[in-house]
């Protein structure tokens, strides 16, 4: 099996947070070479997300639907009622554009079971900073219990499906 990881880099500035540039409330998982990363996932959004659609999130929406990082800067307190997946992207990123149809397909497949969101980090730099997003696409997998995990780079459909399965406890 071949594993290909593609991504775009927004900048080379070091982000505040843990040693990998991520807040301590989020675990980082990345793929190196042919290694597959184990994924854990955390919460989702409220029932306001349209089932089967990928919803755009602003920083304000994120604080209401996912987690209020201003009130809880050092711990993950999930506000959602279902697991969630958040796609951090930009409009100019080729791998982001490549992943978008797959994410939309999964949103339809898991309608009512997982909430899917997307964040344009050029429009929402606050969220990019909070989660130390330096490479796109980056996906935040949020299970109902436990900490969310971050996966950087484009993924194969099978790998994305495997992460969803782990998030759902399958």
N, C-alpha and C positions, 0 to 999 in steps of 0.2 A: 504494500500500500504506500502511496506517495502522499506526503503531507505538504501542502503549500500554504504559506502564510504571507499575505500581502497587506500592506497598510500605507497610509500617508502620514507624514509627520507634520504637525502644525508648527512646532518651533523647537528650539533646543534649550529653552529656559527650564531650569530646575523648578519643580513645583514643591510647595510646602507639603508636609505630611510625613509618612513613614519613610523608611529607607528606599522604597521603590517609588516614592512620590505619591503614594496613596494614603488617604486617611486611615487611621488604625481600625476604623469600623468596617473597612472593606478589605477582603482578601484578594490578592492578585494572583491570577493564574495565567501563564503565557505558554506558548508552544515554542520549544527550542529544538531545532533540527527535526527529527522524526518523532519526538516525544509528544504524547498526548497528555494534556493537563487534566487532572481530576477537577471536577467542577462541583461546587455547592452553590445553591441559589437561595435567595431570600424573597421578600414580599412583593406585592403588586399594587395596583392602583385601586381606587374605590370603584363603585359600580357606575361611575360617570363615564368610564371608558366605553366606547361603542364596541360591542362584541364583533370580533372578526376584522377589525380595522386597526391600523397602526396610528396611534394618536400622537400629535405634536405636544411636547411638554415644554413649558417655560419654567424658569426658576420658581416663580410663584406657584404654578401648578405642582411642581415637584414637591415643594414644602407641604402642600395640602394632601396630595394623593399618594406620595411615596414615603417621604421622611422629612421632618422639619429639622434640618441640620443646624439651624440657628439656635433652636431650643435645646437640641441634643448634639453638641459639637463633638463629643467624645464617645458616643455609643450609637449603635444602630437601633432605632425605634421605628419599626415599619408601620405605616398607616394604611396599607392596602388590605383588601379582602381576598385577593387571589395572588398567586405567584405572578411575577412580572419580568419582562425583558425590556431593557432600554438600549436602543441603538444610538450611540453618540457618533455623529457624522458631520460632514460638510457637503455643500452642493458641488464643490469642485473636485472632490475626491473620487477617482476612478474605482477603487475597490469598494467604496461606500455605495456607489451607483450599482455595482455588480451585486452587492448583497441585498439591496432594497427589495427586489422582487421575491427573493427567497424569504425574507422576513415577513413580507406581506402574505405570502402563501402560508407560512406557519401561523400567522395571526388568524387567518380564516380556519385553518385546521384545528386550532386550539381555542376557538371562540368560546367564551364563557368559562374557560378553565385557566387561561393565562392572559394577562393584560400585556399588550405590546405598545411601546412608546418609542418615540425618536426625539432626539435633541440635536439641533443644529448648533454646534459649539461656536460657530462664528456669531450667531445671534444670542447665545446664552453662555458667554465666557465665564460667568460666575459658577455654573455647574461644571464646566470643564476644569476650573481651578479646584473646586471642592473635591472632585474625584481624581485629580491629577492626570487628566486626559492629555497625553502628549502624542499619541498615535491614533489614527482613525482608519477604519472603523474600530470602535471599542464597544463591547457589549457588556452591560451590567445585568447579571442573572440574579434574580431576587426570589429566594424560596420563602415559604410562609414561616419557616423556623430556621434560625441560624443567620449567619452573616451572608450578605451577597458576595458574589465573586465577579471579577473583571476578566474578560477575555479580549485581548488585543489582536487586531488583524482580521482579514477575511477568512472565512471557514468554508469547508465543504459541507454540503447539505447533511451528510451522514454524521459529521462531527457535531453540527448544531443540534440535530435530532438526539444524539446521545446525551448532550448536555441537558436538553429539555427533559429527557427521561430521568436523569439523575435528579433534576430539580423537582420532578413530580413524584420521586420516590419509587421509580420502576426499576 
